[in-house]
Amino acid sequence: MKEICSFSLKDLKVWMEENGEKAFRAPQIFDWIYAKDAQNFDAMTNMSKEFRAKLANEFSFPVLKLLKTQESEDLETIKYLWELPDQKRVESVLIMSGDRRTVCISCQVGCPARCAFCASGKEGLMRNLSPAEIVEQVLHINRSLKGKGERVSHLVFMGMGEPMENYDAVVKAIQIFNAEEGLGISQRRITVSTVGVVEGIHKLAKEELKVNLVLSLHAPNQHIRKKIIPYARKYPFEEVIMAMEAYSRETKRDITYEYTLMEGINDRPQHAEELAQLLSGKQCTVNLIPYNPVDGLRLQRPKREAIEEFREILEQAGINTTWRYTKGKDIAAACGQLALQKS
């Protein structure tokens, strides 16, 4: 069956016309799904029973089943475990900070990148998610927030998976998130993270989307980067940096380099100096992320003093930096901790 949340409003209008239905039905359905929070077709009461039955026969909705939620001790992070139609599972995270309500979205079951510090890719890639499986993560979380008088304000594709390796579904989901008749979330509040799939970065720059782009850099040179991100062997270091800079020029958006600090691997002063030289004069931000523990990995988080020294070297070189405050570590919802759940 087709998944209705994989359809844009334009797609749905075309389907209506091709199937002998009035085009005005499409915005009615969108209104029920994205504004009125209908949880099934039967709830769409301004349409005939016959038409609702036809929709139910043609389309799946919803496609996700919520299995479990976990809330952090500080009540600022909630992790959601979803079951997909084929019984595979993915996780997403709601992060609450001030007025922000940010959803960290998964786009694949597992991940092909297999980054050394990350739980998501330990078993490799199982499959891509459909646009509907991506969209509904946010749709369901947004519905729960509306009950508190709140709504999702920001989206980050930083959950399970490499967005550029599920390019079409991710772009379709972004279009639905951004559309006024969809969730109406500004492009400036949507962030896509990549390990550096060069052709995907160039392709995204040509879309009529100006979302924020983040590179999982994690090293000051190709030699160290290949050890941390095996996927990096496909893409030369210089080509990845050049692609990011091209994206910034094309979209007029500043870019962010994420750098997960791991003790003894990429956290030394000489690494900071090399990174500062690499990024000197570039319009960018380096987001420092102290390593978050993952079962089965022997990596260690650097001491606070080492992180502070690393950051000071960058800032003295004129590199804008942020230090990500870890949220959700107690429920394995922090950066790198989302895992492939089987039971």
Phi and psi in degrees as a GROMACS rama.xvg file:
@    title "Ramachandran Plot"
@    xaxis  label "Phi"
@    yaxis  label "Psi"
@TYPE xy
-76.5671  150.335  LYS-2
-103.358  117.948  GLU-3
-65.9946  -28.2384  ILE-4
-79.9141  2.16446  CYS-5
-91.4366  -4.46708  SER-6
-97.7028  131.358  PHE-7
-74.7343  169.85  SER-8
-61.0243  -40.3755  LEU-9
-62.0014  -44.7152  LYS-10
-58.5371  -42.5175  ASP-11
-70.3262  -35.8461  LEU-12
-62.5328  -42.0502  LYS-13
-61.5522  -43.9858  VAL-14
-60.9791  -42.6169  TRP-15
-58.1934  -49.0284  MET-16
-64.3138  -39.6241  GLU-17
-69.9306  -21.0332  GLU-18
-112.296  23.3472  ASN-19
71.6176  23.4873  GLY-20
-111.593  157.553  GLU-21
-71.6945  137.685  LYS-22
-62.1779  -27.7833  ALA-23
-66.6375  -14.6749  PHE-24
-65.2963  -31.1079  ARG-25
-60.6532  -52.3473  ALA-26
-64.2775  -28.6967  PRO-27
-61.0264  -44.809  GLN-28
-65.7043  -43.6295  ILE-29
-58.8168  -41.0379  PHE-30
-62.2648  -41.6267  ASP-31
-64.4953  -41.9641  TRP-32
-74.6978  -50.3509  ILE-33
-96.8752  -20.9237  TYR-34
-107.204  -43.805  ALA-35
-95.3468  -3.13814  LYS-36
59.8788  37.9754  ASP-37
-60.051  140.605  ALA-38
-105.143  -0.881822  GLN-39
-166.145  173.033  ASN-40
-70.5229  -29.8192  PHE-41
-61.243  -25.4948  ASP-42
-73.8351  -12.2148  ALA-43
-84.6501  75.2761  MET-44
-76.8562  -7.81409  THR-45
-91.1746  13.5816  ASN-46
-122.691  151.446  MET-47
-64.5795  155.912  SER-48
-60.852  -35.8037  LYS-49
-64.513  -43.3323  GLU-50
-68.6987  -39.9007  PHE-51
-63.095  -37.5019  ARG-52
-65.8522  -37.9744  ALA-53
-63.483  -43.8679  LYS-54
-60.5826  -45.2981  LEU-55
-64.3144  -28.8525  ALA-56
-77.9146  -27.2445  ASN-57
-97.7728  -31.311  GLU-58
-124.885  147.059  PHE-59
-91.5628  132.954  SER-60
-168.555  122.912  PHE-61
-80.851  168.252  PRO-62
-104.004  -18.9345  VAL-63
-97.4876  145.156  LEU-64
-120.873  123.942  LYS-65
-77.1968  120.459  LEU-66
-95.5599  -37.1325  LEU-67
-163.08  147.244  LYS-68
-123.659  149.273  THR-69
-131.506  132.621  GLN-70
-111.314  137.075  GLU-71
-71.0138  162.153  SER-72
-62.7026  -32.1424  GLU-73
-85.0488  1.83843  ASP-74
64.1899  18.7945  LEU-75
-106.132  -3.99325  GLU-76
-138.611  133.313  THR-77
-126.832  129.379  ILE-78
-104.913  136.283  LYS-79
-115.68  132.729  TYR-80
-108.165  120.324  LEU-81
-110.581  142.861  TRP-82
-102.812  132.425  GLU-83
-89.3412  168.587  LEU-84
-57.9303  -27.2067  PRO-85
-94.7295  16.4124  ASP-86
72.2513  2.73726  GLN-87
-72.6585  165.738  LYS-88
-134.275  147.45  ARG-89
-138.288  164.517  VAL-90
-122.39  150.802  GLU-91
-140.616  166.189  SER-92
-135.619  136.657  VAL-93
-103.076  124.202  LEU-94
-114.708  122.691  ILE-95
-108.521  120.025  MET-96
-142.633  109.15  SER-97
60.2902  -127.316  GLY-98
-86.1319  -8.02062  ASP-99
-77.8789  140.224  ARG-100
-128.9  95.9288  ARG-101
-103.654  131.238  THR-102
-105.21  125.382  VAL-103
-91.9739  114.737  CYS-104
-101.25  142.419  ILE-105
-95.2932  146.158  SER-106
-123.977  -5.65563  CYS-107
-143.452  158.25  GLN-108
-88.6902  110.622  VAL-109
80.0781  -165.139  GLY-110
-158.357  138.342  CYS-111
-80.4695  -13.6679  PRO-112
-74.268  -33.1724  ALA-113
54.666  43.7757  ARG-114
-58.5719  142.451  CYS-115
-60.9756  -28.879  ALA-116
-98.7545  0.804754  PHE-117
-113.454  136.003  CYS-118
-75.569  -26.2652  ALA-119
-62.3382  -33.3555  SER-120
-102.473  11.6209  GLY-121
-58.8356  -32.4542  LYS-122
-110.174  15.9893  GLU-123
76.6658  -165.168  GLY-124
-94.0019  130.653  LEU-125
-93.0746  -52.8711  MET-126
-169.556  165.706  ARG-127
-77.4121  153.8  ASN-128
-88.7445  149.828  LEU-129
-77.4821  164.001  SER-130
-53.567  -41.5675  PRO-131
-63.4542  -39.1277  ALA-132
-67.5234  -27.0293  GLU-133
-78.3639  -49.911  ILE-134
-60.4905  -42.6204  VAL-135
-68.0942  -24.4023  GLU-136
-55.7813  -44.7112  GLN-137
-77.9101  -39.5301  VAL-138
-58.5379  -46.5522  LEU-139
-69.4336  -40.1741  HIS-140
-66.6247  -39.549  ILE-141
-62.6743  -38.6714  ASN-142
-61.7785  -41.6172  ARG-143
-67.2868  -33.6476  SER-144
-71.3031  -35.224  LEU-145
-60.0393  -30.3892  LYS-146
-64.2353  -17.7366  GLY-147
-104.898  8.95069  LYS-148
76.5192  22.7158  GLY-149
-123.301  175.999  GLU-150
-154.171  161.152  ARG-151
-63.8742  130.158  VAL-152
-110.629  -30.1553  SER-153
-136.27  150.419  HIS-154
-129.273  137.074  LEU-155
-131.427  126.122  VAL-156
-85.4058  75.3632  PHE-157
-131.881  15.8052  MET-158
-85.2938  -143.887  GLY-159
-70.8145  136.283  MET-160
104.796  161.129  GLY-161
-103.728  108.111  GLU-162
-54.1397  -36.4234  PRO-163
-71.0906  -15.9756  MET-164
-93.7686  2.91195  GLU-165
-133.92  48.7892  ASN-166
-56.9295  -53.8945  TYR-167
-61.5884  -42.939  ASP-168
-67.2067  -38.932  ALA-169
-65.596  -44.8782  VAL-170
-64.6087  -41.9091  VAL-171
-61.5318  -42.401  LYS-172
-62.5615  -43.3281  ALA-173
-60.2812  -42.081  ILE-174
-61.3364  -39.0573  GLN-175
-70.9901  -41.0422  ILE-176
-59.7858  -41.2815  PHE-177
-80.1642  -28.6828  ASN-178
-60.4765  140.576  ALA-179
-59.1514  -37.0231  GLU-180
-82.5169  -7.92025  GLU-181
-93.0252  -121.293  GLY-182
-94.5316  -8.75168  LEU-183
61.9761  35.9687  GLY-184
-92.8224  126.179  ILE-185
-58.5821  143.382  SER-186
-58.1433  -33.1875  GLN-187
-67.2442  -13.2524  ARG-188
-107.227  14.8296  ARG-189
-117.329  128.965  ILE-190
-124.257  133.421  THR-191
-113.025  130.38  VAL-192
-109.439  139.253  SER-193
-139.245  151.666  THR-194
-82.6294  -2.8455  VAL-195
113.849  46.9392  GLY-196
-82.3024  98.6021  VAL-197
-57.432  -46.8154  VAL-198
-64.7203  -33.1192  GLU-199
-68.1824  -39.9878  GLY-200
-61.8369  -46.2611  ILE-201
-63.5446  -39.2466  HIS-202
-66.4949  -42.3155  LYS-203
-63.8112  -32.9159  LEU-204
-63.8666  -24.591  ALA-205
-91.4391  -8.03997  LYS-206
-72.9138  159.924  GLU-207
-84.421  51.1861  GLU-208
-135.911  135.818  LEU-209
-122.567  59.0501  LYS-210
-79.386  161.905  VAL-211
-72.4122  140.479  ASN-212
-120.12  131.449  LEU-213
-122.266  134.179  VAL-214
-104.4  126.773  LEU-215
-76.3772  93.4786  SER-216
-86.99  -64.8846  LEU-217
67.3447  3.45297  HIS-218
-160.255  153.782  ALA-219
-89.712  -3.86595  PRO-220
-154.86  166.855  ASN-221
-65.9386  -35.2659  GLN-222
-60.06  -50.4817  HIS-223
-71.6468  -37.8205  ILE-224
-61.773  -37.8757  ARG-225
-65.1006  -28.7854  LYS-226
-73.5589  -35.9899  LYS-227
-82.5978  -39.637  ILE-228
-124.271  91.146  ILE-229
-52.8223  -31.3925  PRO-230
-59.3152  -24.5108  TYR-231
-64.7241  -16.2591  ALA-232
-63.9289  -21.565  ARG-233
-78.5544  -20.4228  LYS-234
-133.371  114.809  TYR-235
-57.1036  141.56  PRO-236
-51.3975  -48.3822  PHE-237
-64.4405  -36.3343  GLU-238
-67.0175  -36.6587  GLU-239
-65.7804  -47.0204  VAL-240
-61.4547  -42.6877  ILE-241
-63.4777  -38.4266  MET-242
-65.1652  -40.5162  ALA-243
-63.5322  -42.6336  MET-244
-66.149  -36.3594  GLU-245
-65.2669  -38.7273  ALA-246
-61.4837  -43.0667  TYR-247
-62.243  -42.9372  SER-248
-65.1445  -41.9823  ARG-249
-69.3935  -38.7741  GLU-250
-101.387  -10.665  THR-251
62.6959  29.5221  LYS-252
-112.113  137.077  ARG-253
-67.3541  153.165  ASP-254
-114.946  158.417  ILE-255
-122.41  137.463  THR-256
-108.977  120.458  TYR-257
-90.4637  137.486  GLU-258
-136.688  101.111  TYR-259
-81.7625  119.149  THR-260
-86.7848  123.238  LEU-261
-123.68  128.178  MET-262
-58.3957  127.95  GLU-263
78.0267  -2.13636  GLY-264
-110.877  -49.4844  ILE-265
-142.4  20.7188  ASN-266
-112.258  10.1655  ASP-267
-79.6475  156.294  ARG-268
-54.1884  -38.2542  PRO-269
-64.9397  -30.7452  GLN-270
-68.0371  -41.2501  HIS-271
-63.8044  -41.0768  ALA-272
-64.8162  -41.0357  GLU-273
-66.7238  -39.4213  GLU-274
-65.1282  -41.7356  LEU-275
-61.2192  -40.3825  ALA-276
-66.3004  -40.2112  GLN-277
-61.1363  -40.7047  LEU-278
-100.39  4.54177  LEU-279
-55.9916  128.317  SER-280
80.3912  -0.668499  GLY-281
-92.3272  144.138  LYS-282
-82.7174  92.9786  GLN-283
-159.267  172.252  CYS-284
-128.933  140.393  THR-285
-104.554  120.675  VAL-286
-99.4515  108.548  ASN-287
-84.0156  128.673  LEU-288
-125.988  104.492  ILE-289
-58.7912  135.249  PRO-290
-53.1854  133.989  TYR-291
-101.518  130.497  ASN-292
-58.5875  139.913  PRO-293
-129.116  130.62  VAL-294
-55.4649  133.612  ASP-295
90.9417  -7.89184  GLY-296
-107.354  139.269  LEU-297
-96.1982  11.9379  ARG-298
-70.0456  155.714  LEU-299
-126.643  146.798  GLN-300
-77.418  134.6  ARG-301
-63.7227  157.512  PRO-302
-65.4639  153.444  LYS-303
-55.9044  -38.7878  ARG-304
-61.9541  -39.3967  GLU-305
-66.8344  -38.4402  ALA-306
-65.7209  -42.8626  ILE-307
-64.8854  -39.1692  GLU-308
-65.9776  -42.0544  GLU-309
-59.4773  -46.9407  PHE-310
-65.1778  -40.1624  ARG-311
-62.5684  -39.1125  GLU-312
-61.9848  -43.7257  ILE-313
-64.1043  -45.9363  LEU-314
-68.2165  -34.9689  GLU-315
-65.2209  -25.1664  GLN-316
-87.7406  3.59157  ALA-317
85.4272  15.6168  GLY-318
-90.9166  123.861  ILE-319
-69.7611  129.312  ASN-320
-130.458  153.853  THR-321
-129.468  156.137  THR-322
-122.063  107.437  TRP-323
-68.6652  122.474  ARG-324
-73.5288  124.904  TYR-325
-72.0855  121.868  THR-326
-118.367  139.23  LYS-327
82.5528  11.5363  GLY-328
-62.4253  -32.7067  LYS-329
-69.9663  -15.7507  ASP-330
-117.527  20.8769  ILE-331
53.0163  45.6157  ALA-332
-116.809  5.28771  ALA-333
-81.8232  174.957  ALA-334
-54.1542  126.593  CYS-335
86.6263  -3.47951  GLY-336
-99.9406  -10.3509  GLN-337
-68.5331  127.001  LEU-338
-121.242  161.25  ALA-339
-74.1843  108.331  LEU-340
-92.3269  133.075  GLN-341
-110.917  -22.9319  LYS-342
